[in-house]
Structure formats: structure tokens, C-alpha cells
Amino acid sequence: MEQDVIMLQEYLIHLLDGTIIRCSEDYETPNDQSVVTRVRKAAPTDVFTVGNAFDGYKYIPKSSILYLETGDVVEESPAERVLRKVGH
């Protein structure tokens, strides 16, 4: 049985109040759908959802984002893999 390994690009979202939120996306995400592009092109009133069914969700207003920081490229965790396979 072949084990499919997904690599993730991590991001740190720095908010105006000093909070830092970690999120990630598939490393192969097309540029026009990436977190960076979605934040850059968003209207000031847009709200982003970050998270998953396992860890919960955070709702971040675009107006609260100070900047994005790219993190490491990491292998998808076993919990994330299970969630992806069940469609979450």
C-alpha cells in the first residue's frame, strides 16, 4: 500500500494585537489560491477561516492582520491526514 505524503507550507499570521496564528496549506496550492494571495487580494471587510475539525476554527478579519510570515515546509501530521481522507 502506497503512503501518500503531503507537504505543507506553514504560515504565521501576525495580528495587530500581537497574537500570532499558525496555519498551513498544501505546498502544491496554486499561487492564485494561496493564503498569501487570498489575504493580499481581500477586501478590508473580509474574514478568513483558519483551522480544521480536529483543532477547531479561528475567524480572522482582514483588518486585524498586520502581516504574514512564511514558515517551514513540513510533512502533514497523521491527524491532518485522517481529516483530509474523511473529507474535512
C-alpha positions as CSV (number, residue, x, y, z in Angstrom):
1,M,0.0,0.0,0.0
2,E,1.5,3.3,-1.1
3,Q,1.6,6.0,1.6
4,D,0.7,9.4,0.2
5,V,2.8,12.1,1.8
6,I,1.6,15.7,1.6
7,M,4.0,18.5,2.3
8,L,2.6,21.7,3.9
9,Q,3.7,25.3,3.7
10,E,3.4,26.8,7.2
11,Y,2.4,30.5,7.7
12,L,2.3,32.7,10.8
13,I,-0.4,35.3,10.7
14,H,0.6,38.3,12.8
15,L,-2.4,40.3,14.1
16,L,-2.5,43.9,15.2
17,D,-3.0,42.9,18.9
18,G,0.3,40.8,18.9
19,T,-1.4,37.5,18.5
20,I,0.3,35.0,16.1
21,I,-1.8,32.3,14.5
22,R,-0.1,29.3,12.8
23,C,-1.8,27.8,9.7
24,S,-0.7,25.8,6.8
25,E,-1.7,24.8,3.3
26,D,-0.7,22.1,0.8
27,Y,2.7,23.1,-0.6
28,E,1.3,22.5,-4.1
29,T,-1.5,25.0,-3.8
30,P,-1.7,27.1,-6.9
31,N,-0.4,30.7,-6.4
32,D,-3.8,32.3,-7.2
33,Q,-5.4,30.2,-4.4
34,S,-2.7,30.5,-1.8
35,V,-3.1,32.1,1.7
36,V,-0.8,34.9,0.7
37,T,-2.7,35.8,-2.5
38,R,-6.1,35.5,-0.8
39,V,-5.0,37.9,2.0
40,R,-3.4,40.3,-0.4
41,K,-6.5,40.5,-2.6
42,A,-9.1,40.5,0.1
43,A,-11.3,43.5,0.9
44,P,-10.8,45.1,4.3
45,T,-14.1,43.7,5.5
46,D,-13.3,40.1,4.5
47,V,-13.0,37.4,7.2
48,F,-10.7,34.4,6.9
49,T,-11.4,31.0,8.4
50,V,-8.3,29.1,9.6
51,G,-8.3,25.6,11.2
52,N,-9.8,22.2,10.9
53,A,-12.4,20.0,12.5
54,F,-9.8,18.4,14.8
55,D,-8.3,21.6,16.2
56,G,-11.2,24.0,15.8
57,Y,-11.5,27.1,13.7
58,K,-10.5,30.7,14.1
59,Y,-12.1,33.6,12.2
60,I,-9.8,36.4,11.4
61,P,-10.9,39.8,10.0
62,K,-8.6,41.0,7.2
63,S,-8.5,44.4,9.0
64,S,-6.8,42.6,12.0
65,I,-3.9,41.2,10.0
66,L,-0.6,43.1,10.4
67,Y,1.5,40.8,8.2
68,L,2.1,37.1,7.1
69,E,5.3,35.3,7.7
70,T,6.2,32.1,5.8
71,G,7.3,29.3,8.0
72,D,8.8,25.8,7.3
73,V,7.7,23.2,4.7
74,V,6.7,20.2,6.8
75,E,5.1,16.8,6.4
76,E,1.4,16.6,7.1
77,S,0.6,15.2,10.5
78,P,-1.2,11.9,11.0
79,A,-4.2,13.8,12.4
80,E,-4.4,16.1,9.4
81,R,-4.1,13.1,7.0
82,V,-7.1,11.4,8.7
83,L,-9.2,14.6,8.5
84,R,-8.3,15.0,4.8
85,K,-9.3,11.4,4.0
86,V,-12.7,11.8,5.7
87,G,-13.3,15.0,3.8
88,H,-12.9,17.7,6.4
